Amino acid sequence: MTDAITAERAVPEPLLSAGAVYDDASGGGAIASARAFTADFLAAAPIVLPGPVAQERVDLAQLVVSELVTNAIRHTAGPCRLLLELGRDTLEISVFDQEAAAPVPRGHDPRRIGQHGVEIVVAVCESVTVEPAPEGKRVRARLSLLPEYADTANPPGRRSS
């Protein structure tokens, strides 16, 4: 009898992927550039998906990218790499940086100004993980591309007045 061991990816191969490298030398333009890169990437989704990604999901993806790239640029030395991987109904957003320490989410404090990035990412994503990488770490956030209820005043099953 022969035993076989197979290695499978936890996530299926992406339908579409793209990456870019950013650093703080652009004087703040890196975050805007990363947001535009994300919007352009998702605009190409109909190539591999049955239709376009809902604008609400594009906006959330740009928000997550902004927060993760901002953290990498502000709190680590050197450039960071953004990797977007499109699945059938999810977008994996990964940011690689050169700092081994994981970002630490702070407790909820509505009086605190700023430093809510990790809280925001955790709130809007299905999952957020931090993994060691050869020269630092990878922060990976999985965002659902399934549209939320656009009209929360009249969710399915509830009659409008």
N, C-alpha and C positions, 0 to 999 in steps of 0.2 A: 504494500500500500504506500502511496506517495502522498505526502501532505503538501499542499500548496498554500503559500501565503501571498495574498495580493494586497497591493497598496492602492487605496482609492482616496481621491481628494475628498475632504469633508464637504467642499462646495464643488459642484460640477464646473467643468471648464467654462470660462466666461465666453459669452457670445461675441463680445467686443471688449477690447481693453486699450488703454492709452495712458501714457505717463508724461510727466514734466518735472523739471527741477527748478526750484525757486530758492532765492537767498534774500537777505535783507539789504543788499546793495542797491536795489531799485528804488529805495526811498519810499516804501509803502506800496509800490505798484505791484508787488508780488501777490498780495491777497486779491486785488482786483483782477489780476491776470489769471489767478487760479480759479476764481469765480467764473470768468469768461470761458476759460478752458472747459470747465464742467458743463456750462450751458451748451457750448458747441458740441461737446461729446454726446450729451443727451439728445441734442437736435439730430444727431446721426442715428439714433436708436431705431427709427423706422426701417433702416437697412436690415436689421436682424429681428426686430419685434413686429407684431401685427399692426402696430400703429404708434403714434407719438406718445411720449411720456407726458402725463398731465402737468400743467404749469405749476401747480401746487407742489408736486414732487420735485420738479426742477428747482424751485425756490428753496425747498428744504435741503436738497443736495448742495446747493450753493452756500447755504448757511453752515452746514456741517463742514464743508471744505474750508470756508472762511475761518471757522473756529480752530480746526486742526492745523491748518497752515500757519495761522497767527501764533498758536502755541509753539509750534516748532521754530518759527523765526525768532520769537521773543525770548524763549527760554532755553534755546540750545545754541551751540556754536556751529557755524558752517551751514551749508545748504540743506534743504529738505527735498524729498522726492514725493510727488503725488502720483498715486496709481489708482485709476478708475477701472473697475471690472463690472461689466454689465451682465447680469443673469436674466433669466426669463421674467422674473418679477422682483428682482432686487438689484441694488447698486452697492458694490463694495467699494468703500472709499478708504484707501490706505495712505498714510503719511509716514515716511521713513525719515528719521533724523539721527544725529550722531550722539545723542544723550541716552545713556542706558536707563536712567531713572524714569519710572512711569509717572505720568501726570497724576496729581492727587486731587480728586474732586473735593471741593469744600462743601461743608454743610449749607443748607439753604439759609440765606440771610438776605431778605429783601432790602435791608439798609446798606448792604455792601455795594459799592459802585465798582463795576467791572469784575473780572475773574469769575465769570459764570459760564465760560466756554464749555468745560467738561460737563457741567450740569445740563446745558442745552443739548449737547450731542447725545448724552445718555437718554434724555427725555424724548428725542425725536427718532432715534434709531432702534431697530430691533435688537441689536447687540453691539457692544463696543469691547474690543479686546486689545491688550498690549502684549506684544510678543518680542522676545529678544531678536535682534538682527545682527549680522556679522560686525557692523560698525555702529551699534546703537540700538534702536528699537523701531518697531512697526506698530503704529496705532491704527487699528482696523475697525471701521464702523460699517455696519450693514443697514442700509436704508431700504425699506419696502417701497416699491414703485406702484403698488396697488393704490388706486385713488381712495382717499378718505371720503366720508360723506361731505359733499360740498355744501349742502343745505342742512346745517345742524338744527335749524328750527323745525324742520319737517323730516326727520329720519324715516327710513322705510318702515311701514307698519303703523305709522302714526298719522292720523288724519289731520289735515290743516283746518282751521276754523273757518 
